[in-house]
Structure formats: structure tokens, C-alpha cells
Amino acid sequence: MSTSSEMNLSGNDTVSRVDITRDTNNSAKNEAPQLSLLVEPPQKIHMRISDFTQLVARNLQYYLPGTRVSQLKEITDWMNSSNLDNTVFWMTGHAGTGKSVISAKVLHLQYHNSLIGWHFCQHSNPLENTSIAILESMSGIMASRFPAYETAVANVDKKALEAAKAKDNSMEVYKLLFVAPLNAMEPPTDADGKTCVKLIIINTLDEIHDKQLDKFLKVVTCFSDLPPWIRLFLTSRRYDKILKSLSAKVSFVLEPDIFTF
């Protein structure tokens, strides 16, 4: 077995180099410390936030050091790319091909770096699997981890937000919680004044139920409305509905089944 791929996927140029030669875990089993993904909701705006601590920990148990090197390197290259057109990375594959394991590993590697939000969709939890629930939870997580965003989203029109939620209007919720506040912010920078990429992870889109999936796919296809320093990492099976929705915006990058747009 080759050495571990403990990569830094940060958008910060001072720490953007990939290291796939240093073995940070010599055991056969992945023993990465468990992260607590339960965050406190923002005080100035009510958000329901989902906790994926146990789910991510289970997925990390299946990660073997030294594996998934090419996929992790491709994600690294995408995050560190200066190409502002490729802000969404979509990894697709059949069931059991390790998509959730890779998502959990990227989350683990980036938790203390560029990561600001995440959602791991689960068909067994429909209340947390609606388009609006996903947007609301991610927004709350982002507010807890990204102070500048917390300040910006606190100015949201709360009556308009509640009205949009009552009407199950995902696009309006997306505009209020993401498009308006993120575009009102100054780009985050490092000590050298270089713009830092911020990462959002959404795992297993295909686990969203049909009508809600339609709504959420419309949101995803409008991700270009956000600033280019926001990057979205998606995974799903290659369902016809998802492929049809995203295919007009994707360009093939690397086997197995990885796309950016």
C-alpha cells in the first residue's frame, strides 16, 4: 500500500501545496479523531441546523490511508485553481463506490481550513432532506463558522424569509440566505492579501426525494450567482434527473465520474 494522502485543500496560497508522500497514519485502520459537527445556531436569526457528526464518523471509518489519491488530488487542484468559471465540483458514481467516504475525508481535511458549510443528505430523514431545510441548515453552519457571513446574513429581511419558507419557495430562500449576503461581503483574504477560497460540501444529492430534488437542483444550477471564491463540492449517483439538470453546465475532467462546472 502506498503512503497516506493527507492533503491540504485550502484555497490559501500559503498552504495550497499538495503533499501525497507523508504518511500521517501508519495503521491499517483510519483512526482520525472524531469531529463534532454540532454547531450553535446564530443568535440574530432562527436556523434549524442538522448534526452529521455520527454519519461522517462512520464514513471516515471506511477510509484507508493511501487510497483515493487521484480523486483527492483532483479536488485539491480544483480548489487551488485560478479558473473562476469552475466553482462547482460534481463527483458522481454508482452506489458503494466511495462518494460519501471521499466527502467525509474532504470535510475532515478541510474542517480547520477553508470549509464553511456542509450537508449530508439522507433519504431516511425527510424532514432534514427538503430543499429549504438543506439551505437553512447550511446557512446556520456557515454563520457559526464564518463571522463575516454571520454579520451579512443577520441583515436578511426576516419577514420575506419566513414568507418564502411558508410557500416552500427554495429559490427565494437561496437568494435571501446566500446570494444577497455573500455578494455583499468583501472577499476573504490571507495575510498576503490573496483571496481565500471557501468550501461547501453537499453529499448524496440523489437521496433527496423527487419533488424536493427538483427544487434543489434549480438552486444548484444557479450557484454561479455566488462570488467565485465560494466553491461547492457535490456528490450523487448518476441519476437521469440529476444528469439532465447539470449536464448543460458540466465539463468532463477525470475518471472515475468527476465533473466541474
LINBEL-V361831 format. One record per backbone hydrogen bond with DSSP energy under -1.0 kcal/mol. NH is the residue of the N-H (numbers start at 0). CO is the residue of the C=O. If there is no record, write none. Layout:
BEGIN
((NH & CO) (NH & CO))
END
This chain:
BEGIN
((6 & 4) (14 & 11) (55 & 51) (56 & 52) (57 & 53) (58 & 54) (59 & 55) (60 & 56) (61 & 58) (62 & 59) (66 & 63) (71 & 67) (72 & 68) (73 & 69) (74 & 70) (75 & 71) (76 & 72) (77 & 73) (78 & 74) (79 & 75) (86 & 84) (88 & 231) (89 & 258) (90 & 233) (91 & 256) (92 & 235) (96 & 93) (101 & 97) (102 & 98) (103 & 99) (104 & 100) (105 & 101) (106 & 102) (107 & 103) (108 & 104) (109 & 105) (110 & 106) (112 & 109) (114 & 109) (115 & 198) (116 & 198) (118 & 200) (120 & 202) (124 & 121) (127 & 124) (128 & 125) (133 & 129) (134 & 130) (135 & 131) (136 & 132) (137 & 133) (138 & 134) (139 & 135) (140 & 136) (141 & 137) (142 & 138) (143 & 139) (144 & 140) (145 & 141) (149 & 145) (150 & 146) (151 & 147) (152 & 148) (153 & 149) (154 & 151) (155 & 152) (157 & 155) (160 & 156) (161 & 157) (162 & 158) (163 & 159) (164 & 160) (165 & 161) (166 & 162) (167 & 164) (168 & 163) (169 & 167) (172 & 168) (173 & 169) (174 & 170) (175 & 171) (176 & 172) (177 & 173) (178 & 173) (179 & 174) (181 & 177) (182 & 178) (183 & 179) (189 & 193) (192 & 189) (195 & 187) (197 & 228) (198 & 113) (199 & 230) (200 & 116) (201 & 232) (202 & 118) (204 & 234) (206 & 203) (207 & 204) (212 & 208) (213 & 209) (214 & 210) (215 & 211) (216 & 212) (217 & 213) (218 & 214) (219 & 215) (220 & 216) (221 & 218) (222 & 219) (224 & 221) (225 & 222) (229 & 226) (230 & 197) (231 & 86) (232 & 199) (233 & 88) (234 & 201) (235 & 90) (238 & 236) (242 & 238) (243 & 239) (244 & 240) (245 & 241) (246 & 242) (248 & 245) (250 & 259) (252 & 257) (253 & 257) (257 & 253) (258 & 89) (259 & 250) (260 & 87))
END
